[in-house]
């Protein structure tokens, strides 16, 4: 299966944590995208997150920076430093320049310094693979696992922001043939400029009990991961999840569920009910859309609900496979 490992297989990797270190206050865990390291005596926590990216061929450098920095921001920290490991399928200088220029421009926009990395040619690949590590500091680490019964679940921007940009660029011709107007595709391609959640996190982190950014598998997977990390049960109204018209058009054209595909650009937050108004107001002041989509349920008398998400009429106990993968696989099969 292409994509993320399932929870059982992932548990094997997460169990391999090396030597114990009391400075590690958040280590590897299902649903957690970043580690937290206590900087003794400094009053701050170092947040570290790593992510590889290869499938969004047109914008791999841009997305690689955003995806790694989003994980740091979604932990309550300001991303500051990056290391960049880049594997290329050949030594084409134009391809190299395109990727590193994307990385450089995106890092500059976010105020991050690229401090190291590694670059090599690996001819087993058919496209570039960027593996990015982001680091930042905070005085209040926010995990994915802090949601409490009664908390409200908020989502910024909408579902499938990243996937919309990918569909409008990597799959533009397929969308056009399916009837999506050129103007809609042009607008959808610009969603790439909205995949950062650094400003979203800055607006909500002081009130949030838990934060998580949807990536592979989209909003549905992010909800399962947060519910599992929080040992909680979520109830979400599918119709309450914002889906932009451009997203709906591109996803409907190619048969993709917008709640089950790449979602970078949105931020999922658990917020105490008395702070919802404050958070939505802060988002609005920052020019960021926000919506209440659900609630963290009480599990009294029903511990079996732990780690589940009631999404409309459907109950999710496992994350879905991202629905863009079959499109890439079908294209590769044709080639």
C-alpha positions as CSV (number, residue, x, y, z in Angstrom):
1,X,0.0,0.0,0.0
2,X,1.3,3.5,-0.9
3,X,1.3,6.1,1.8
4,X,1.5,6.1,5.6
5,X,1.9,2.9,7.5
6,X,-1.1,1.6,9.4
7,X,-1.2,2.1,13.1
8,X,-0.1,-1.5,13.9
9,X,2.9,-1.4,11.6
10,X,3.8,2.1,12.7
11,X,3.9,1.0,16.3
12,X,7.0,-1.1,15.4
13,X,8.8,2.0,14.2
14,X,7.6,4.2,17.1
15,X,8.9,1.6,19.6
16,X,12.5,2.1,18.4
17,X,13.4,5.2,20.5
18,X,17.0,4.5,21.4
19,X,18.4,5.6,24.7
20,X,16.1,7.2,27.3
21,X,16.5,10.9,27.8
22,X,14.6,12.9,30.4
23,X,14.9,16.0,28.3
24,X,12.5,14.5,25.7
25,X,9.1,15.6,27.0
26,X,7.2,14.4,23.9
27,X,8.7,11.5,21.9
28,X,7.4,9.4,19.0
29,X,3.7,8.5,19.3
30,X,0.8,7.8,17.0
31,X,-0.9,11.1,16.1
32,X,2.0,13.3,17.2
33,X,3.9,15.0,14.4
34,X,6.6,16.7,16.4
35,X,9.0,16.0,19.3
36,X,9.6,18.3,22.3
37,X,12.9,18.6,24.0
38,X,13.3,20.6,27.2
39,X,16.1,23.1,27.0
40,X,17.2,22.9,30.6
41,X,17.5,26.3,32.2
42,X,16.3,28.2,29.2
43,X,12.6,28.1,30.0
44,X,11.9,27.0,26.4
45,X,11.1,23.8,24.6
46,X,12.8,22.8,21.3
47,X,10.2,21.4,18.9
48,X,11.5,19.1,16.1
49,X,9.5,17.7,13.1
50,X,10.6,15.9,10.0
51,X,8.7,15.0,6.8
52,X,9.5,13.7,3.3
53,X,7.7,14.8,0.2
54,X,7.9,13.5,-3.3
55,X,4.5,13.3,-5.0
56,X,3.7,16.9,-5.7
57,X,6.1,17.1,-8.5
58,X,5.4,20.7,-9.6
59,X,6.0,22.2,-6.2
60,X,7.9,19.7,-4.1
61,X,10.3,22.2,-2.6
62,X,7.6,24.7,-1.6
63,X,5.4,22.0,0.0
64,X,8.3,20.3,1.7
65,X,9.1,23.4,3.7
66,X,5.5,24.2,4.6
67,X,4.7,20.6,5.7
68,X,7.6,20.4,8.1
69,X,7.1,24.0,9.4
70,X,3.4,23.3,9.9
71,X,4.2,20.5,12.3
72,X,6.3,22.8,14.4
73,X,3.7,25.5,14.3
74,X,1.0,23.0,15.2
75,X,2.9,22.3,18.4
76,X,2.8,25.9,19.5
77,X,6.2,26.9,18.3
78,X,7.6,29.3,15.8
79,X,9.7,27.5,13.1
80,X,13.2,28.9,12.8
81,X,15.6,26.4,11.4
82,X,15.5,23.8,8.6
83,X,17.7,21.0,7.4
84,X,17.1,19.8,3.9
85,X,17.9,16.3,2.5
86,X,17.3,16.2,-1.2
87,X,17.4,13.0,-3.4
88,X,17.3,13.6,-7.2
89,X,16.6,11.1,-10.0
90,X,19.3,12.6,-12.1
91,X,21.9,15.4,-12.2
92,X,19.8,17.8,-14.3
93,X,20.9,21.2,-13.1
94,X,17.6,22.8,-14.1
95,X,15.7,20.4,-11.9
96,X,18.1,21.0,-9.0
97,X,17.8,24.8,-9.4
98,X,14.0,24.6,-9.5
99,X,13.7,22.7,-6.2
100,X,16.3,24.6,-4.2
101,X,14.9,27.9,-5.4
102,X,11.5,26.8,-4.1
103,X,13.0,25.8,-0.8
104,X,14.9,29.1,-0.5
105,X,12.0,31.4,-1.3
106,X,9.5,29.5,1.0
107,X,12.0,29.4,3.9
108,X,12.6,33.2,3.5
109,X,8.9,33.9,3.5
110,X,8.5,32.0,6.8
111,X,11.6,33.6,8.3
112,X,13.4,30.3,8.6
113,X,17.1,29.6,8.0
114,X,18.2,26.5,6.1
115,X,21.1,25.4,8.3
116,X,22.2,22.1,6.6
117,X,21.3,19.0,4.9
118,X,22.4,16.6,2.2
119,X,22.0,16.3,-1.6
120,X,22.6,13.3,-3.9
121,X,21.5,11.6,-7.1
122,X,19.6,8.3,-6.6
123,X,18.7,6.9,-10.0
124,X,16.1,4.5,-8.6
125,X,13.8,7.5,-8.2
126,X,11.7,9.0,-11.0
127,X,11.1,12.4,-9.2
128,X,12.8,14.5,-6.5
129,X,12.3,13.5,-2.9
130,X,12.7,16.3,-0.3
131,X,13.1,15.3,3.4
132,X,12.9,18.3,5.5
133,X,13.5,18.7,9.3
134,X,12.1,21.9,10.9
135,X,13.0,23.1,14.4
136,X,11.6,25.9,16.5
137,X,11.1,27.0,20.2
138,X,8.1,27.7,22.4
139,X,7.4,28.3,26.1
140,X,4.1,26.3,25.7
141,X,4.2,23.0,23.8
142,X,0.8,22.0,22.5
143,X,0.5,18.3,21.6
144,X,-2.1,16.5,19.5
145,X,-3.1,14.5,22.5
146,X,-4.5,17.1,24.8
147,X,-8.2,17.3,23.8
148,X,-10.6,17.1,26.7
149,X,-14.3,16.0,26.8
150,X,-16.4,19.1,26.1
151,X,-13.8,20.8,24.0
152,X,-15.0,22.1,20.7
153,X,-13.2,21.1,17.5
154,X,-12.3,24.0,15.1
155,X,-10.9,23.9,11.6
156,X,-9.2,26.7,9.8
157,X,-9.6,27.5,6.0
158,X,-11.2,24.2,4.9
159,X,-10.7,20.6,3.7
160,X,-8.2,19.6,1.0
161,X,-6.4,22.9,0.5
162,X,-3.2,21.2,-0.5
163,X,-5.0,18.5,-2.6
164,X,-6.9,21.2,-4.5
165,X,-3.6,22.8,-5.6
166,X,-2.2,19.4,-6.5
167,X,-5.3,18.5,-8.6
168,X,-5.2,21.8,-10.3
169,X,-1.5,21.5,-11.3
170,X,-0.4,17.8,-11.5
171,X,-3.9,16.7,-12.7
172,X,-4.9,19.9,-14.5
173,X,-5.6,18.1,-17.9
174,X,-7.7,15.4,-16.2
175,X,-9.7,18.0,-14.4
176,X,-10.2,20.1,-17.5
177,X,-11.4,17.0,-19.5
178,X,-13.8,16.3,-16.6
179,X,-15.4,19.7,-17.1
180,X,-13.7,22.0,-14.6
181,X,-13.4,25.5,-16.1
182,X,-9.9,26.9,-16.7
183,X,-10.7,29.9,-14.4
184,X,-11.6,27.5,-11.5
185,X,-8.4,25.6,-12.1
186,X,-6.3,28.8,-12.1
187,X,-7.9,29.8,-8.8
188,X,-7.4,26.3,-7.3
189,X,-3.7,26.3,-8.3
190,X,-3.3,29.4,-6.1
191,X,-4.2,27.4,-3.0
192,X,-0.6,26.5,-2.9
193,X,0.0,29.9,-1.4
194,X,-2.2,29.0,1.5
195,X,-0.7,25.7,2.7
196,X,1.1,27.3,5.6
197,X,-0.6,27.1,9.0
198,X,2.0,29.2,10.8
199,X,-0.3,32.2,11.0
200,X,-3.3,29.9,11.9
201,X,-1.4,28.4,14.8
202,X,-0.2,31.8,16.1
203,X,-3.8,32.9,16.3
204,X,-5.2,29.8,18.2
205,X,-2.3,28.3,20.2
206,X,-2.8,30.2,23.4
207,X,-6.3,28.8,23.8
208,X,-5.9,25.3,22.3
209,X,-5.7,22.2,24.4
210,X,-4.6,20.2,21.3
211,X,-3.5,21.1,17.8
212,X,-3.0,19.0,14.6
213,X,-2.5,19.8,11.0
214,X,-4.2,17.6,8.4
215,X,-1.7,16.2,5.9
216,X,-1.9,12.8,4.1
217,X,-5.4,11.4,4.5
218,X,-6.8,14.8,5.1
219,X,-9.2,16.0,7.8
220,X,-10.6,12.5,8.4
221,X,-7.2,11.1,9.2
222,X,-6.2,14.1,11.3
223,X,-9.4,13.6,13.4
224,X,-8.6,9.9,14.0
225,X,-5.0,10.7,14.9
226,X,-5.9,13.5,17.3
227,X,-8.7,11.4,18.9
228,X,-6.3,8.5,19.3
229,X,-3.5,10.6,20.7
230,X,-6.0,12.2,23.1
231,X,-7.6,8.9,24.1
232,X,-10.9,10.5,23.3
233,X,-13.9,10.2,21.0
234,X,-14.9,12.9,18.6
235,X,-18.2,13.7,17.0
236,X,-18.0,15.8,13.8
237,X,-20.7,17.0,11.4
238,X,-19.5,16.3,7.9
239,X,-21.5,19.2,6.5
240,X,-19.9,21.6,9.0
241,X,-16.4,21.0,7.6
242,X,-15.7,23.8,5.2
243,X,-15.1,22.8,1.5
244,X,-14.4,25.6,-0.9
245,X,-16.1,25.7,-4.3
246,X,-12.8,25.2,-6.1
247,X,-12.0,22.2,-3.9
248,X,-15.5,20.7,-4.5
249,X,-15.2,21.1,-8.3
250,X,-11.7,19.5,-8.6
251,X,-12.5,16.7,-6.1
252,X,-15.9,15.9,-7.7
253,X,-14.3,15.8,-11.2
254,X,-11.9,13.1,-10.2
255,X,-13.9,11.2,-7.6
256,X,-11.9,12.3,-4.6
257,X,-13.5,12.8,-1.1
258,X,-12.2,16.2,0.0
259,X,-12.2,15.1,3.7
260,X,-9.8,12.2,2.8
261,X,-7.0,13.8,0.9
262,X,-4.0,15.9,1.5
263,X,-5.0,18.7,3.8
264,X,-2.0,20.9,4.5
265,X,-3.3,24.5,4.9
266,X,-5.9,23.6,7.5
267,X,-5.3,23.5,11.2
268,X,-7.4,21.3,13.6
269,X,-7.7,22.7,17.1
270,X,-9.5,21.5,20.3
271,X,-10.6,24.5,22.3
272,X,-12.5,24.8,25.6
273,X,-16.1,26.0,24.8
274,X,-15.6,29.3,26.7
275,X,-12.7,30.2,24.4
276,X,-14.3,29.4,21.0
277,X,-15.4,33.0,20.5
278,X,-11.9,34.3,21.3
279,X,-10.3,31.9,18.8
280,X,-12.7,32.6,16.0
281,X,-12.3,36.3,16.6
282,X,-8.5,36.0,16.5
283,X,-8.6,34.1,13.3
284,X,-11.0,36.6,11.7
285,X,-8.7,39.4,12.8
286,X,-5.8,37.6,11.0
287,X,-7.9,37.2,7.9
288,X,-8.2,33.4,8.3
289,X,-11.4,31.4,7.9
290,X,-12.4,29.3,10.9
291,X,-15.3,27.0,11.7
292,X,-16.6,24.9,14.5
293,X,-17.0,21.4,13.2
294,X,-17.5,19.1,16.2
295,X,-17.0,18.3,19.9
296,X,-14.9,16.0,22.1
297,X,-17.4,13.6,23.6
298,X,-17.6,12.2,27.1
299,X,-16.8,8.4,27.2
300,X,-18.4,7.7,30.5
301,X,-19.7,4.1,30.4
302,X,-18.4,3.5,26.9
303,X,-14.6,3.2,26.9
304,X,-14.8,1.4,23.5
305,X,-15.3,4.7,21.8
306,X,-11.7,5.8,22.7
307,X,-9.8,6.8,19.6
308,X,-12.9,6.9,17.3
309,X,-14.5,9.7,15.2
310,X,-18.2,9.8,14.5
311,X,-18.2,11.6,11.1
312,X,-21.8,12.1,10.2
313,X,-23.3,8.7,9.9
314,X,-19.9,7.0,9.7
315,X,-17.7,5.9,12.6
316,X,-13.9,5.9,11.9
317,X,-11.6,3.8,14.0
318,X,-8.8,3.7,11.4
319,X,-7.5,6.5,9.2
320,X,-8.5,6.2,5.5
321,X,-5.9,5.9,2.7
322,X,-5.4,9.2,0.9
323,X,-7.6,9.3,-2.2
324,X,-5.0,11.0,-4.4
325,X,-2.8,7.9,-4.3
326,X,-5.0,5.9,-6.7
327,X,-4.8,8.8,-9.2
328,X,-1.0,8.7,-9.1
329,X,-0.9,4.9,-9.3
330,X,-3.2,4.9,-12.3
331,X,-1.0,7.4,-14.1
332,X,2.1,5.4,-13.4
333,X,0.3,2.2,-14.7
334,X,-0.5,4.0,-18.0
335,X,3.1,5.1,-18.4
